[in-house]
């Protein structure tokens, strides 16, 4: 591969929405979102027609329907999306066996061993995916993983971008700071208060200032905007947590109702952990109140567990330490610090 262009990043275009359009072609060309049908839900994915109206993922449904009254709302089908994701990554695996699946709809690929012009390789993958699934993908190629991921978002949908060393840092200077991977809303807000909105302004901050404000991550930011990234393809990503979280059509305003939901979620979580043959050491609950204030509470177990009784009892204990003066609109129960249940595996040898 020329110019050390060893990293390729693939990103499925408006994935959930695109799958729904495949199964229901009448949705094509119309503004459509995947998400909860109630006004209290949020958008999971918006198709490109909906995005023209300013609709985007994580936007509340009630806001989406105000911006675009004619928008079509489709309930998510996670099993179907998982099935299609597996098909896509199976196709990609023909090109390289060193693949990092970063989420259900994106992945990074080591292409250092492929003797092929980048554009030719990109076209082959895009055509292969479309021919076998009907889905389009956007692709980025560069000399490191960070830039390849950034490049895949450059010319969506069904586009591509190649970033070479000689393009840096000029190609990044006019970008908003939010385009830099790892700079989320909180970090961006902090930088905005410092008068920094674009990468070219961020370039003026030295390492000491960035480290002072953002710790170790400040040094990563310093490198990334200069095109430096030492991360490698990791094909052994472990799931860090499993949880059940839901927004309710009507606020829960009594502790009895909340406990009932905790019991329901704890049972569902215990079954999921058993199915995946996992144990966990940290139980967490999450509550979002009617004023959108969110709190979490955690409890660490002495030994890793997954049984319903333990999850439910500890969740109730955590709830007892929460001031429930306000109704809640969202509740979640999560198990983290996961590990394989090797003891259970031995029983079946």
N, C-alpha and C positions, 0 to 999 in steps of 0.2 A: 504494500500500500504506500503510495507516494506521500511525501511530506510528513511522515509519521502520523498519518491519519488512522489511528488504531482503535478509535472508539466510535461506535454508532449507537444512537439513541432512537428508539421507536416509540411513537405516541399515537394511540388509536384516537381518531377524530370523533369528538362528542360521543364517546363509546356507547353509553347506555341508550342515548337517544337514537343513535345509528342502528343499534340492534332492534329497537322498537320499530323503526322505519322499514327495516328488512322484513319483519314479520307482518307489518301492516303498511303497505306502500301508499295508502291513502293519506298517511301522515306527512309524506314528503312535500316540501314546498310550503308547509304551514308552520306557524310558530308553535312549538311543542316542547314541553318540559317533562322530565321524569322526576317524580317526587311524591310526597304525601298529598292526598287529594283534599284534606281539610285545610282551612285557611291558616291553621297553626303549624303546618308542616313547612319544610324547606325544599328548595330545588336541589336535586342530586346532579342532574345534567340538563343543560339547555341545548337544543339544536341550534344550528347557525341562523335559521330564520328568527328564532326567539331572541337570539343575541343582538339582532339588529334593533330591538326595542330596549336594550339595556339589561336584559335578563341574564343571570349568571348563577353558577352553583353557589349554594349556601344562602341564597336570597330567600327570605320568607315568602311563602305562597301568596299571602294577602297583598304583599307589595308587588309581586309579579303580575297578579290579576289586575291591579290598578294601572300598571304601566302598559299592559297588553291584555285588555279584556277578552280578546278572542283566543287567547292561548289555550292549547289543548294540554290537559294534565293526564299523564299516564303513570299508573302505579308501578313501582320498580319490581323487577323479577330477577333477583340476585342469582338464582340457580342458572337461569338462562345466560346471564352475563358471564358467570364463571365458566360455563360450557364453551362459550364463544372465545373467551380469553385463552382457554387451554388449546383450542384449535389454532389460534394465531401464534402462540408461542411454540406449538409443535411445528408449524411451518418455518418459523425463524430458526429453530434448532437444526434445520438442514444446512444452514449457512455457518453456524458456529456452535460448539458445545460449551462455550464459556459465556453464559448468559446470566445476567442479574435481573430477575423479575422484581421491579421496584414497586409495582402496584398491579392491580388487575388490568390496567390498560396502558402500562408503559414499562419499558425495560432497556437496559444497557447491554451492549454486545461487544465483545473483543473481536475485532476484525483484522488484527495484526498479521494473521497467517494467510489472509486472502489476497491472492495476486490478481487484483481486478481494479479497474478505474472506479473511483468512488461513485460517480454519477451512474455508471453502469450497474454497480451493485445496488444502489438505492432503487433504481427503476425495477430491477429484478425482484427485489423484496416487495415493493409496492404492488407490482403486477401479480405476484404470487399470492399475496394476502387477499387482494381483491378477487382474483379468479376463484379462490377456494372458499372464501367466506362472504364476499360481497361488501366487505368493510374497507374503508380507506385509512391509511396511516400517514402521518407526517414523520419525517426522518431528519435527524441532525447527525453530522459527522465532523469530528475534530480530533485534535491530538491529545485531549484529555476528556474525562467523563463529564465534568461540569460544563464545559463548552459544548459538548455534543448534546447534552440535555437542553441547554439554552437554544441551540440551533434548531432543534426539532419543533420549537414553538414559534419559529420566525415567520414561516410562510404557510400557516394553516388555512384551510384543510388540504390534505392530499399534496402537501408541498415538501420541499427539502431545503436545507441550507448546509453549506460546508464552510467551516471556519478554520483558516490556516494561521500559522504563527505570525505571518507578516501582516495580518489584519489587526493584531492587537497592539496597543489597547484601543486604537481609534474606533473600532467597530462598536465598542461598548459605551463610549463617552456620553452619547446623547440619550442613552436608555434611562428610564426611571429606576431608582434604586430597588424598587420592588421586584424587578426582573432578575436580580441576583439571588440565586438559590440560597435559602436560609434567612433572608431578610423578610420577616413576616410583618404583620400589622404593627406589633408593638415596637419592633426595632425600627421600622420605617417612621413611625410616629416620633420616636426619640430623635432620629436623625433629622426629621422635618423641623423639630424645635431648634435644631442647631443650624437651620437654614440650608439643609442638604436635601435635594430632591432628585438630582441626576448623578450618574456615575462620575462624570467629570468633576463634580464638586466633592464627591467622596474621595477622589484621587488625591485631594489636597490634604487629607488627614494622614498623619504619620502613624506608624505602628503603635507608639506609646499611647496616643489618644484613643485609638480604636480598642486597644486592649483595656484601657482604663474604663471605657464605657460598656464594653461587651465581653470582657474577659478573653478566654482562649479563642472564642469565635471571632473576636475582632481581628485576630491575626489571620484567620482563614479568609475573612472578607478582604483584608489587605491583599492577600495573594490572588484571590479569585478575580478581582477586577483588573488584575495585571496578567490574567491568563495562566496563572499557576495553580495547579490542582494535582495532588499526588495520590488521590484515591484510586483504587483499582476495582475491577469487576469482582463482585462477591456473589457467588451462586449458592451460598449457604445461609441466606437470610432467615433468621428465626423470628417467629411471632412473639412479640413481647407481652401481649395481653389479649384477653378475650372478654367481651362484655356485651351486655344487653342494655340498650338505651332507647327510650321512646318519648316523643312529645305527645301529649294527650289532647284530644279534641276539646275537652273541658278541664279547667284547672282542678286539681285535687286540693280540697280545702279541709280535709279531716285526716288525722293521723291514722285512723282505721283503714281508710282508703289507701293511704300510702303503704302501710304494712301489707295489705293484700297484694299490692303490686310488687313489693319487695319479695314476697313469697313466690309469686308467679315468675318473676325474673330469676330468682335464685334457683328455682327448679329447672328453668330453661338453660341457665348457665351450667349447672351441674351436669345436665345431659350432654351439652356441647363439649365440656371438658372430657367426659367419659368417652365420647365418640372419637375425640382426637387423641385419647390416651395421654392426657396431660394432667399435671398437678400444679397448684399455685401456692404462693406464700403470702400474697398481699391481696386483701379484699378491699374494694373501694366502692363508695356510693357517690353519686353525683346528683345534685338537685339544682334546677333552674327555676327561680321564682317568677311570679307574674310580672315583676318589674325587670326581668331578664338578668338579674344578678345570679351568678352561678357559684356554687360552693362544692367542694369535694371533701370527703373524710376517708381516711385509710386505717386499716388494721393489719398488722403483720403477725402471721401465725408462727408458732415455734417450729412446726413441721409442715411441709407442703401437703395440702389436702385438695379434695374436689367434691366432697359429699355435700348434698343439699342442706342437711341440718346445720353443718358448720357455716356454710355461706349465708344461710338465712339468719341464724342466730347472731352472727357478727354484724350483718347488715342492720339488724334491728338495734344492736348495741350502738352502732355508729349513728343511727337515726335519733336515738335518745339524747345524743349530744348536739343536736341541731335545734335551733330556735325556729319553730314552725308557726310563727305569727302570720306569715304571708302564704297564700296559696302557691302551689308549684305547678309549672306547666311541663316540666321534663324531669324524668327520673332515670337513673342508670345504675347498674351493678356490674362491677368489673373484677376479674381476677388477673393479677399480673405476677411478675417474677416466676414465669412458667418453667417447667422442666418435664422431660419425658417420664412416664410412670413405668420405670424399669421393673419394679416389683410385679406389677400386673402382667408385664410381658413374660416374666419367668413362669407364671402360673399356666401359661398356655404352651410352654415348650414340650 
